[in-house]
Amino acid sequence: MIPKDSVMLLSFINLKLRNYYKDLETLCEELDIEQGGLEEQLAGIDYHYDKDKNQFI
């Protein structure tokens, strides 16, 4: 279960990206998360995925 709160979600996703997944697409596929919705929710708190750093910044 992923957090619903955007700030908690940011922390959860960045931790997973840093420790377990090579990219956002793989994370979303394996956790069955809709990537567009995730990016939209985190954009709402002004965080965007940086492919080179493999994290939301």
C-alpha distance matrix in Angstrom:
0.0 3.8 6.7 9.0 12.1 13.8 15.2 12.1 10.5 13.9 13.9 10.5 11.7 15.3 14.5 12.9 15.9 18.4 17.5 16.2 16.9 20.3 19.4 17.0 17.7 16.8 13.4 12.7 14.3 12.6 9.0 10.3 10.2 13.5 15.3 17.8 15.4 13.6 17.2 18.4 16.0 16.8 20.5 20.5 20.5 22.9 20.9 21.6 20.8 23.7 24.1 26.7 24.7 21.3 19.6 19.3 22.5
3.8 0.0 3.8 6.5 9.2 10.3 11.7 8.9 6.8 10.2 10.6 7.6 8.6 12.2 12.1 11.0 13.6 16.1 16.0 15.1 15.4 18.6 17.3 14.6 15.9 15.6 12.0 11.3 13.8 12.7 8.9 10.4 9.0 11.9 13.1 15.3 12.9 10.6 13.9 15.3 12.7 13.2 16.9 16.9 16.8 19.2 17.2 18.0 17.4 20.4 21.2 23.8 21.7 18.5 16.5 15.8 18.9
6.7 3.8 0.0 3.8 5.6 7.5 8.8 6.0 5.1 8.8 9.4 7.5 9.4 12.5 12.7 12.7 15.1 17.3 17.6 17.4 17.9 20.9 19.3 16.5 18.4 18.5 14.8 14.1 17.0 16.2 12.6 13.8 11.8 14.0 14.8 16.3 13.5 11.1 14.1 14.8 11.6 11.9 15.6 15.1 14.6 17.4 15.9 17.5 17.7 20.8 22.1 24.7 22.3 19.5 16.9 15.5 18.1
9.0 6.5 3.8 0.0 3.8 6.2 8.8 7.5 6.4 10.0 11.6 10.5 11.6 14.7 15.7 15.7 17.6 20.0 20.8 20.5 20.4 23.1 21.1 17.9 19.5 20.2 16.8 15.3 18.3 18.2 14.5 14.8 12.3 13.6 14.6 15.3 11.9 10.4 13.3 13.0 9.5 10.9 14.2 12.9 13.1 16.2 15.5 17.2 18.0 21.5 23.1 25.9 23.8 21.2 18.3 16.4 18.6
12.1 9.2 5.6 3.8 0.0 3.8 5.7 5.4 6.0 8.6 10.2 10.4 11.9 14.2 15.4 16.3 18.0 19.9 21.1 21.4 21.5 23.9 21.9 18.9 21.0 22.0 18.5 17.5 20.8 20.7 17.2 17.9 15.1 16.1 16.4 16.7 13.5 11.6 13.7 13.2 9.4 9.9 13.1 11.3 10.6 14.1 13.8 16.2 17.6 20.8 23.0 25.5 23.1 21.0 17.7 15.3 16.9
13.8 10.3 7.5 6.2 3.8 0.0 3.8 5.5 4.9 6.1 8.7 9.7 10.2 12.1 14.1 15.1 16.1 18.0 19.8 20.3 19.9 21.9 19.5 16.5 18.9 20.3 17.1 16.1 19.8 20.1 17.0 17.7 14.4 14.9 14.4 14.4 11.7 9.4 10.6 10.4 6.7 6.3 9.5 8.2 7.2 10.4 10.0 12.5 14.1 17.4 19.8 22.3 20.0 18.1 14.7 12.0 13.4
15.2 11.7 8.8 8.8 5.7 3.8 0.0 3.8 5.3 5.1 6.5 8.7 10.0 10.8 12.5 14.4 15.5 16.6 18.5 19.7 19.7 21.7 19.8 17.3 20.3 21.4 18.0 17.9 21.5 21.5 18.5 19.9 16.8 17.8 16.8 17.2 14.9 12.1 12.8 13.2 9.9 8.1 11.1 10.2 7.8 10.6 9.9 12.9 14.4 17.1 19.8 21.7 19.0 17.5 13.9 11.3 12.1
12.1 8.9 6.0 7.5 5.4 5.5 3.8 0.0 3.8 5.4 5.2 6.1 8.6 10.0 10.7 12.4 14.3 15.4 16.6 17.6 18.2 20.7 19.3 16.9 19.7 20.2 16.6 16.7 20.1 19.5 16.4 18.1 15.6 17.3 16.8 17.9 15.6 12.5 14.1 15.0 11.6 10.3 13.8 13.3 11.3 14.0 12.6 15.1 15.8 18.4 20.6 22.5 19.6 17.7 14.3 12.6 14.1
10.5 6.8 5.1 6.4 6.0 4.9 5.3 3.8 0.0 3.8 5.4 5.0 6.0 8.4 9.8 10.5 12.0 14.0 15.3 15.7 15.7 18.1 16.3 13.6 16.2 16.8 13.3 13.0 16.6 16.3 13.2 14.7 12.0 13.6 13.0 14.4 12.1 8.9 10.8 12.1 9.1 8.0 11.8 11.9 10.8 13.0 11.1 12.9 13.2 16.2 17.9 20.3 17.8 15.4 12.3 10.7 13.0
13.9 10.2 8.8 10.0 8.6 6.1 5.1 5.4 3.8 0.0 3.8 5.5 5.3 6.1 8.5 10.0 10.5 12.0 14.2 15.1 14.8 16.7 14.8 12.4 15.6 16.6 13.3 13.7 17.4 17.3 14.9 16.6 13.7 14.9 13.3 14.5 13.0 9.5 10.0 11.8 9.4 6.8 10.2 11.1 9.2 10.6 8.2 10.0 10.4 13.1 15.2 17.2 14.6 12.7 9.2 7.3 9.3
13.9 10.6 9.4 11.6 10.2 8.7 6.5 5.2 5.4 3.8 0.0 3.8 5.6 5.3 6.1 8.6 10.0 10.5 12.1 13.8 14.4 16.6 15.6 14.0 17.3 17.5 14.1 15.2 18.7 17.9 15.5 17.9 15.6 17.5 16.1 17.8 16.4 12.8 13.6 15.6 13.1 10.6 13.8 14.6 12.3 13.7 11.2 13.0 12.9 14.8 16.7 18.1 14.9 13.2 10.0 9.2 10.8
10.5 7.6 7.5 10.5 10.4 9.7 8.7 6.1 5.0 5.5 3.8 0.0 3.8 5.6 5.3 6.3 8.7 10.0 10.7 11.5 12.3 15.2 14.3 12.6 15.5 15.1 11.5 12.7 15.8 14.6 12.1 14.8 13.0 15.4 14.6 16.9 15.4 11.9 13.5 15.8 13.4 11.7 15.3 16.1 14.6 16.1 13.4 14.5 13.7 15.9 17.1 18.8 16.0 13.5 10.9 10.8 13.3
11.7 8.6 9.4 11.6 11.9 10.2 10.0 8.6 6.0 5.3 5.6 3.8 0.0 3.8 5.4 5.1 6.1 8.5 10.0 10.1 9.8 12.2 10.8 8.9 11.9 12.0 8.5 9.7 13.1 12.6 10.6 13.0 10.9 12.9 11.5 13.9 13.2 9.4 10.7 13.5 11.9 10.0 13.3 15.0 13.9 14.8 11.6 11.8 10.4 12.7 13.6 15.7 13.2 10.3 8.0 8.2 11.4
15.3 12.2 12.5 14.7 14.2 12.1 10.8 10.0 8.4 6.1 5.3 5.6 3.8 0.0 3.8 5.4 5.0 6.0 8.5 9.9 9.7 11.4 10.5 9.6 13.2 13.3 10.4 12.4 15.6 15.0 13.7 16.3 14.3 16.0 13.9 16.1 15.9 12.1 12.3 15.3 14.0 11.2 14.0 16.0 14.3 14.4 10.9 11.2 9.6 10.9 12.0 13.4 10.3 8.1 5.5 6.5 9.2
14.5 12.1 12.7 15.7 15.4 14.1 12.5 10.7 9.8 8.5 6.1 5.3 5.4 3.8 0.0 3.8 5.5 5.1 6.0 8.0 9.4 11.9 12.0 11.7 15.0 14.1 11.1 13.6 16.4 15.0 13.6 16.9 15.5 18.0 16.4 19.0 18.6 14.8 15.6 18.6 16.9 14.5 17.5 19.2 17.4 17.9 14.5 15.0 13.3 14.2 14.9 15.8 12.6 10.5 8.7 10.2 12.6
12.9 11.0 12.7 15.7 16.3 15.1 14.4 12.4 10.5 10.0 8.6 6.3 5.1 5.4 3.8 0.0 3.8 5.5 5.3 5.3 6.4 9.5 9.8 9.5 12.2 10.8 7.7 10.6 12.9 11.2 10.3 13.7 12.9 15.6 14.3 17.4 17.2 13.7 14.9 18.1 16.9 15.0 18.1 20.0 18.8 19.3 15.9 15.6 13.3 14.5 14.3 15.7 13.2 10.2 9.3 11.3 14.4
15.9 13.6 15.1 17.6 18.0 16.1 15.5 14.3 12.0 10.5 10.0 8.7 6.1 5.0 5.5 3.8 0.0 3.8 5.7 5.7 4.8 6.7 6.6 7.0 10.2 9.3 7.1 10.2 12.7 11.9 11.7 14.6 13.5 15.5 13.4 16.3 16.8 13.4 13.7 17.3 16.7 14.4 16.9 19.5 18.4 18.1 14.4 13.5 10.6 11.2 10.7 11.9 9.7 6.5 6.4 9.2 12.3
18.4 16.1 17.3 20.0 19.9 18.0 16.6 15.4 14.0 12.0 10.5 10.0 8.5 6.0 5.1 5.5 3.8 0.0 3.8 6.2 6.8 8.0 9.1 10.4 13.6 12.5 10.7 14.0 16.2 15.0 15.0 18.1 17.2 19.3 17.0 19.8 20.3 16.7 16.7 20.2 19.5 16.7 19.1 21.6 19.9 19.5 15.8 15.2 12.6 12.3 12.0 12.1 9.1 7.2 7.3 10.4 12.6
17.5 16.0 17.6 20.8 21.1 19.8 18.5 16.6 15.3 14.2 12.1 10.7 10.0 8.5 6.0 5.3 5.7 3.8 0.0 3.8 6.5 8.7 10.8 12.2 14.8 12.8 11.0 14.5 16.2 14.2 14.3 17.9 17.6 20.3 18.6 21.8 22.1 18.6 19.2 22.7 21.7 19.3 22.1 24.3 22.8 22.7 19.1 18.6 15.9 15.8 15.1 15.3 12.7 10.6 10.9 13.9 16.3
16.2 15.1 17.4 20.5 21.4 20.3 19.7 17.6 15.7 15.1 13.8 11.5 10.1 9.9 8.0 5.3 5.7 6.2 3.8 0.0 3.8 7.0 9.2 10.6 12.4 9.8 8.2 11.9 13.0 10.7 11.5 15.0 15.3 18.1 16.8 20.2 20.7 17.5 18.5 22.1 21.4 19.6 22.3 24.7 23.7 23.7 20.0 19.1 16.1 16.4 15.1 15.8 13.9 11.1 11.9 14.9 17.8
16.9 15.4 17.9 20.4 21.5 19.9 19.7 18.2 15.7 14.8 14.4 12.3 9.8 9.7 9.4 6.4 4.8 6.8 6.5 3.8 0.0 3.8 5.5 7.3 8.9 6.5 5.8 9.5 10.5 9.3 10.6 13.5 13.6 15.8 14.0 17.5 18.5 15.6 16.2 19.9 19.8 18.0 20.4 23.1 22.5 22.2 18.5 16.9 13.6 13.9 12.0 13.3 12.1 8.8 10.3 13.3 16.5
20.3 18.6 20.9 23.1 23.9 21.9 21.7 20.7 18.1 16.7 16.6 15.2 12.2 11.4 11.9 9.5 6.7 8.0 8.7 7.0 3.8 0.0 3.8 7.3 8.6 6.9 7.9 11.2 11.9 11.6 13.4 15.8 15.6 17.1 14.8 17.9 19.6 16.9 16.7 20.5 21.0 19.1 20.8 23.9 23.4 22.5 18.7 16.6 12.9 12.3 9.7 10.5 10.2 7.3 10.1 13.4 16.3
19.4 17.3 19.3 21.1 21.9 19.5 19.8 19.3 16.3 14.8 15.6 14.3 10.8 10.5 12.0 9.8 6.6 9.1 10.8 9.2 5.5 3.8 0.0 3.8 5.6 5.6 6.5 8.9 10.3 11.1 12.4 14.1 13.3 14.2 11.4 14.2 16.2 13.7 13.2 17.0 17.8 16.0 17.5 20.8 20.6 19.6 15.9 13.5 9.8 9.8 7.2 9.3 9.4 5.9 8.4 11.0 14.2
17.0 14.6 16.5 17.9 18.9 16.5 17.3 16.9 13.6 12.4 14.0 12.6 8.9 9.6 11.7 9.5 7.0 10.4 12.2 10.6 7.3 7.3 3.8 0.0 3.8 5.5 5.1 6.1 8.6 10.0 10.5 11.6 10.1 10.7 7.8 10.7 12.4 9.9 9.7 13.4 14.3 12.9 14.5 17.6 17.8 17.1 13.7 11.3 8.0 9.4 8.0 11.0 10.8 7.2 8.1 9.5 13.1
17.7 15.9 18.4 19.5 21.0 18.9 20.3 19.7 16.2 15.6 17.3 15.5 11.9 13.2 15.0 12.2 10.2 13.6 14.8 12.4 8.9 8.6 5.6 3.8 0.0 3.8 5.5 5.2 6.2 8.6 10.0 10.2 9.4 9.5 7.1 10.2 12.5 11.0 11.1 14.5 15.8 15.2 16.6 19.6 20.4 19.8 16.6 14.0 10.9 12.3 10.2 13.4 13.9 10.4 11.8 13.0 16.5
16.8 15.6 18.5 20.2 22.0 20.3 21.4 20.2 16.8 16.6 17.5 15.1 12.0 13.3 14.1 10.8 9.3 12.5 12.8 9.8 6.5 6.9 5.6 5.5 3.8 0.0 3.8 5.5 5.1 6.1 8.4 9.6 10.0 11.4 9.9 13.4 15.2 13.3 14.1 17.5 18.3 17.6 19.5 22.3 22.8 22.4 19.0 16.7 13.5 14.5 12.2 14.7 14.9 11.2 12.9 14.8 18.4
13.4 12.0 14.8 16.8 18.5 17.1 18.0 16.6 13.3 13.3 14.1 11.5 8.5 10.4 11.1 7.7 7.1 10.7 11.0 8.2 5.8 7.9 6.5 5.1 5.5 3.8 0.0 3.8 5.5 5.3 6.0 8.1 7.9 10.2 9.0 12.7 13.5 11.1 12.5 15.9 15.9 15.1 17.6 20.0 20.3 20.4 17.0 15.4 12.5 14.2 12.8 15.4 14.6 10.8 11.4 12.9 16.7
12.7 11.3 14.1 15.3 17.5 16.1 17.9 16.7 13.0 13.7 15.2 12.7 9.7 12.4 13.6 10.6 10.2 14.0 14.5 11.9 9.5 11.2 8.9 6.1 5.2 5.5 3.8 0.0 3.8 5.6 5.2 5.5 4.6 6.4 5.9 9.7 10.5 8.7 10.6 13.6 13.9 14.0 16.3 18.5 19.4 19.7 16.8 15.1 12.7 15.1 14.0 17.2 16.8 13.0 13.1 13.8 17.5
14.3 13.8 17.0 18.3 20.8 19.8 21.5 20.1 16.6 17.4 18.7 15.8 13.1 15.6 16.4 12.9 12.7 16.2 16.2 13.0 10.5 11.9 10.3 8.6 6.2 5.1 5.5 3.8 0.0 3.8 5.6 5.1 6.5 8.1 8.4 12.0 13.1 12.1 14.0 16.7 17.3 17.7 19.8 22.0 23.1 23.4 20.4 18.5 15.9 17.9 16.1 19.2 19.2 15.4 16.2 17.2 21.0
12.6 12.7 16.2 18.2 20.7 20.1 21.5 19.5 16.3 17.3 17.9 14.6 12.6 15.0 15.0 11.2 11.9 15.0 14.2 10.7 9.3 11.6 11.1 10.0 8.6 6.1 5.3 5.6 3.8 0.0 3.8 5.5 7.9 10.7 11.3 15.0 15.5 13.9 16.1 19.0 18.9 19.0 21.6 23.6 24.2 24.8 21.7 20.2 17.6 19.4 17.7 20.3 19.8 16.0 16.7 18.1 21.9
9.0 8.9 12.6 14.5 17.2 17.0 18.5 16.4 13.2 14.9 15.5 12.1 10.6 13.7 13.6 10.3 11.7 15.0 14.3 11.5 10.6 13.4 12.4 10.5 10.0 8.4 6.0 5.2 5.6 3.8 0.0 3.8 5.5 9.1 10.3 13.8 13.5 11.7 14.5 17.1 16.4 16.7 19.7 21.2 21.8 22.9 20.0 19.1 17.0 19.3 18.4 21.2 20.2 16.4 16.2 17.0 20.7
10.3 10.4 13.8 14.8 17.9 17.7 19.9 18.1 14.7 16.6 17.9 14.8 13.0 16.3 16.9 13.7 14.6 18.1 17.9 15.0 13.5 15.8 14.1 11.6 10.2 9.6 8.1 5.5 5.1 5.5 3.8 0.0 3.8 6.7 8.9 12.1 11.8 11.1 14.1 16.1 15.8 17.0 19.5 20.9 22.2 23.3 20.8 19.6 17.8 20.5 19.5 22.7 22.1 18.3 18.2 18.5 22.2
10.2 9.0 11.8 12.3 15.1 14.4 16.8 15.6 12.0 13.7 15.6 13.0 10.9 14.3 15.5 12.9 13.5 17.2 17.6 15.3 13.6 15.6 13.3 10.1 9.4 10.0 7.9 4.6 6.5 7.9 5.5 3.8 0.0 3.8 5.9 8.9 8.1 7.3 10.5 12.3 12.0 13.3 15.8 17.1 18.5 19.6 17.3 16.3 14.9 17.9 17.5 20.9 20.3 16.6 15.9 15.6 19.2
13.5 11.9 14.0 13.6 16.1 14.9 17.8 17.3 13.6 14.9 17.5 15.4 12.9 16.0 18.0 15.6 15.5 19.3 20.3 18.1 15.8 17.1 14.2 10.7 9.5 11.4 10.2 6.4 8.1 10.7 9.1 6.7 3.8 0.0 3.8 5.7 5.5 6.3 8.9 10.1 10.9 12.6 14.4 15.8 17.8 18.6 16.7 15.3 14.3 17.5 17.2 20.9 20.7 17.3 16.6 15.8 19.2
15.3 13.1 14.8 14.6 16.4 14.4 16.8 16.8 13.0 13.3 16.1 14.6 11.5 13.9 16.4 14.3 13.4 17.0 18.6 16.8 14.0 14.8 11.4 7.8 7.1 9.9 9.0 5.9 8.4 11.3 10.3 8.9 5.9 3.8 0.0 3.8 5.5 5.1 6.2 8.5 9.9 10.7 12.1 14.3 16.1 16.2 14.0 12.0 10.7 13.8 13.5 17.2 17.3 14.1 13.5 12.7 16.1
17.8 15.3 16.3 15.3 16.7 14.4 17.2 17.9 14.4 14.5 17.8 16.9 13.9 16.1 19.0 17.4 16.3 19.8 21.8 20.2 17.5 17.9 14.2 10.7 10.2 13.4 12.7 9.7 12.0 15.0 13.8 12.1 8.9 5.7 3.8 0.0 3.8 5.4 5.2 6.0 8.6 10.0 10.3 12.4 14.9 14.8 13.3 11.4 11.1 14.4 14.7 18.5 18.8 16.0 15.2 13.6 16.4
15.4 12.9 13.5 11.9 13.5 11.7 14.9 15.6 12.1 13.0 16.4 15.4 13.2 15.9 18.6 17.2 16.8 20.3 22.1 20.7 18.5 19.6 16.2 12.4 12.5 15.2 13.5 10.5 13.1 15.5 13.5 11.8 8.1 5.5 5.5 3.8 0.0 3.8 5.5 5.0 6.1 8.6 9.7 10.7 13.2 14.2 13.1 12.3 12.6 16.3 17.1 20.8 20.4 17.6 16.1 14.0 16.8
13.6 10.6 11.1 10.4 11.6 9.4 12.1 12.5 8.9 9.5 12.8 11.9 9.4 12.1 14.8 13.7 13.4 16.7 18.6 17.5 15.6 16.9 13.7 9.9 11.0 13.3 11.1 8.7 12.1 13.9 11.7 11.1 7.3 6.3 5.1 5.4 3.8 0.0 3.8 5.4 5.2 6.3 8.5 10.0 11.6 12.5 10.7 10.1 10.1 13.8 14.8 18.2 17.4 14.5 12.7 10.8 13.8
17.2 13.9 14.1 13.3 13.7 10.6 12.8 14.1 10.8 10.0 13.6 13.5 10.7 12.3 15.6 14.9 13.7 16.7 19.2 18.5 16.2 16.7 13.2 9.7 11.1 14.1 12.5 10.6 14.0 16.1 14.5 14.1 10.5 8.9 6.2 5.2 5.5 3.8 0.0 3.8 5.5 5.3 6.0 8.6 10.3 10.1 8.2 6.8 7.3 11.0 12.4 15.9 15.4 13.1 11.3 8.9 11.5
18.4 15.3 14.8 13.0 13.2 10.4 13.2 15.0 12.1 11.8 15.6 15.8 13.5 15.3 18.6 18.1 17.3 20.2 22.7 22.1 19.9 20.5 17.0 13.4 14.5 17.5 15.9 13.6 16.7 19.0 17.1 16.1 12.3 10.1 8.5 6.0 5.0 5.4 3.8 0.0 3.8 5.5 5.0 6.4 9.2 9.6 9.2 8.7 10.4 14.0 15.8 19.2 18.7 16.7 14.6 11.7 13.6
16.0 12.7 11.6 9.5 9.4 6.7 9.9 11.6 9.1 9.4 13.1 13.4 11.9 14.0 16.9 16.9 16.7 19.5 21.7 21.4 19.8 21.0 17.8 14.3 15.8 18.3 15.9 13.9 17.3 18.9 16.4 15.8 12.0 10.9 9.9 8.6 6.1 5.2 5.5 3.8 0.0 3.8 5.5 5.2 7.4 9.1 8.9 9.8 11.6 15.3 17.4 20.5 19.4 17.3 14.6 11.6 13.4
16.8 13.2 11.9 10.9 9.9 6.3 8.1 10.3 8.0 6.8 10.6 11.7 10.0 11.2 14.5 15.0 14.4 16.7 19.3 19.6 18.0 19.1 16.0 12.9 15.2 17.6 15.1 14.0 17.7 19.0 16.7 17.0 13.3 12.6 10.7 10.0 8.6 6.3 5.3 5.5 3.8 0.0 3.8 5.1 5.4 6.5 5.3 6.7 8.8 12.3 14.8 17.6 16.2 14.4 11.4 8.1 9.7
20.5 16.9 15.6 14.2 13.1 9.5 11.1 13.8 11.8 10.2 13.8 15.3 13.3 14.0 17.5 18.1 16.9 19.1 22.1 22.3 20.4 20.8 17.5 14.5 16.6 19.5 17.6 16.3 19.8 21.6 19.7 19.5 15.8 14.4 12.1 10.3 9.7 8.5 6.0 5.0 5.5 3.8 0.0 3.8 5.3 4.6 4.9 5.7 8.9 12.1 14.9 17.6 16.7 15.5 12.8 9.3 9.9
20.5 16.9 15.1 12.9 11.3 8.2 10.2 13.3 11.9 11.1 14.6 16.1 15.0 16.0 19.2 20.0 19.5 21.6 24.3 24.7 23.1 23.9 20.8 17.6 19.6 22.3 20.0 18.5 22.0 23.6 21.2 20.9 17.1 15.8 14.3 12.4 10.7 10.0 8.6 6.4 5.2 5.1 3.8 0.0 3.8 5.5 7.4 9.3 12.5 15.7 18.6 21.3 20.0 18.8 15.8 12.2 12.5
20.5 16.8 14.6 13.1 10.6 7.2 7.8 11.3 10.8 9.2 12.3 14.6 13.9 14.3 17.4 18.8 18.4 19.9 22.8 23.7 22.5 23.4 20.6 17.8 20.4 22.8 20.3 19.4 23.1 24.2 21.8 22.2 18.5 17.8 16.1 14.9 13.2 11.6 10.3 9.2 7.4 5.4 5.3 3.8 0.0 3.8 5.8 9.0 12.2 15.0 18.3 20.4 18.7 17.9 14.5 10.8 10.4
22.9 19.2 17.4 16.2 14.1 10.4 10.6 14.0 13.0 10.6 13.7 16.1 14.8 14.4 17.9 19.3 18.1 19.5 22.7 23.7 22.2 22.5 19.6 17.1 19.8 22.4 20.4 19.7 23.4 24.8 22.9 23.3 19.6 18.6 16.2 14.8 14.2 12.5 10.1 9.6 9.1 6.5 4.6 5.5 3.8 0.0 3.8 6.6 10.3 12.5 16.0 18.0 16.5 16.3 13.2 9.4 8.3
20.9 17.2 15.9 15.5 13.8 10.0 9.9 12.6 11.1 8.2 11.2 13.4 11.6 10.9 14.5 15.9 14.4 15.8 19.1 20.0 18.5 18.7 15.9 13.7 16.6 19.0 17.0 16.8 20.4 21.7 20.0 20.8 17.3 16.7 14.0 13.3 13.1 10.7 8.2 9.2 8.9 5.3 4.9 7.4 5.8 3.8 0.0 3.8 6.9 9.3 12.7 14.7 13.0 12.5 9.4 5.6 5.2
21.6 18.0 17.5 17.2 16.2 12.5 12.9 15.1 12.9 10.0 13.0 14.5 11.8 11.2 15.0 15.6 13.5 15.2 18.6 19.1 16.9 16.6 13.5 11.3 14.0 16.7 15.4 15.1 18.5 20.2 19.1 19.6 16.3 15.3 12.0 11.4 12.3 10.1 6.8 8.7 9.8 6.7 5.7 9.3 9.0 6.6 3.8 0.0 3.8 6.4 9.5 12.0 11.2 10.5 8.2 5.0 5.6
20.8 17.4 17.7 18.0 17.6 14.1 14.4 15.8 13.2 10.4 12.9 13.7 10.4 9.6 13.3 13.3 10.6 12.6 15.9 16.1 13.6 12.9 9.8 8.0 10.9 13.5 12.5 12.7 15.9 17.6 17.0 17.8 14.9 14.3 10.7 11.1 12.6 10.1 7.3 10.4 11.6 8.8 8.9 12.5 12.2 10.3 6.9 3.8 0.0 3.8 6.1 9.0 8.4 7.1 5.6 4.2 6.4
23.7 20.4 20.8 21.5 20.8 17.4 17.1 18.4 16.2 13.1 14.8 15.9 12.7 10.9 14.2 14.5 11.2 12.3 15.8 16.4 13.9 12.3 9.8 9.4 12.3 14.5 14.2 15.1 17.9 19.4 19.3 20.5 17.9 17.5 13.8 14.4 16.3 13.8 11.0 14.0 15.3 12.3 12.1 15.7 15.0 12.5 9.3 6.4 3.8 0.0 3.8 5.6 5.5 5.6 5.6 5.9 6.7
24.1 21.2 22.1 23.1 23.0 19.8 19.8 20.6 17.9 15.2 16.7 17.1 13.6 12.0 14.9 14.3 10.7 12.0 15.1 15.1 12.0 9.7 7.2 8.0 10.2 12.2 12.8 14.0 16.1 17.7 18.4 19.5 17.5 17.2 13.5 14.7 17.1 14.8 12.4 15.8 17.4 14.8 14.9 18.6 18.3 16.0 12.7 9.5 6.1 3.8 0.0 3.8 5.5 4.8 7.0 8.7 10.2
26.7 23.8 24.7 25.9 25.5 22.3 21.7 22.5 20.3 17.2 18.1 18.8 15.7 13.4 15.8 15.7 11.9 12.1 15.3 15.8 13.3 10.5 9.3 11.0 13.4 14.7 15.4 17.2 19.2 20.3 21.2 22.7 20.9 20.9 17.2 18.5 20.8 18.2 15.9 19.2 20.5 17.6 17.6 21.3 20.4 18.0 14.7 12.0 9.0 5.6 3.8 0.0 3.8 5.5 8.2 10.4 11.1
24.7 21.7 22.3 23.8 23.1 20.0 19.0 19.6 17.8 14.6 14.9 16.0 13.2 10.3 12.6 13.2 9.7 9.1 12.7 13.9 12.1 10.2 9.4 10.8 13.9 14.9 14.6 16.8 19.2 19.8 20.2 22.1 20.3 20.7 17.3 18.8 20.4 17.4 15.4 18.7 19.4 16.2 16.7 20.0 18.7 16.5 13.0 11.2 8.4 5.5 5.5 3.8 0.0 3.8 5.5 8.2 8.8
21.3 18.5 19.5 21.2 21.0 18.1 17.5 17.7 15.4 12.7 13.2 13.5 10.3 8.1 10.5 10.2 6.5 7.2 10.6 11.1 8.8 7.3 5.9 7.2 10.4 11.2 10.8 13.0 15.4 16.0 16.4 18.3 16.6 17.3 14.1 16.0 17.6 14.5 13.1 16.7 17.3 14.4 15.5 18.8 17.9 16.3 12.5 10.5 7.1 5.6 4.8 5.5 3.8 0.0 3.8 7.2 9.3
19.6 16.5 16.9 18.3 17.7 14.7 13.9 14.3 12.3 9.2 10.0 10.9 8.0 5.5 8.7 9.3 6.4 7.3 10.9 11.9 10.3 10.1 8.4 8.1 11.8 12.9 11.4 13.1 16.2 16.7 16.2 18.2 15.9 16.6 13.5 15.2 16.1 12.7 11.3 14.6 14.6 11.4 12.8 15.8 14.5 13.2 9.4 8.2 5.6 5.6 7.0 8.2 5.5 3.8 0.0 3.8 6.2
19.3 15.8 15.5 16.4 15.3 12.0 11.3 12.6 10.7 7.3 9.2 10.8 8.2 6.5 10.2 11.3 9.2 10.4 13.9 14.9 13.3 13.4 11.0 9.5 13.0 14.8 12.9 13.8 17.2 18.1 17.0 18.5 15.6 15.8 12.7 13.6 14.0 10.8 8.9 11.7 11.6 8.1 9.3 12.2 10.8 9.4 5.6 5.0 4.2 5.9 8.7 10.4 8.2 7.2 3.8 0.0 3.8
22.5 18.9 18.1 18.6 16.9 13.4 12.1 14.1 13.0 9.3 10.8 13.3 11.4 9.2 12.6 14.4 12.3 12.6 16.3 17.8 16.5 16.3 14.2 13.1 16.5 18.4 16.7 17.5 21.0 21.9 20.7 22.2 19.2 19.2 16.1 16.4 16.8 13.8 11.5 13.6 13.4 9.7 9.9 12.5 10.4 8.3 5.2 5.6 6.4 6.7 10.2 11.1 8.8 9.3 6.2 3.8 0.0
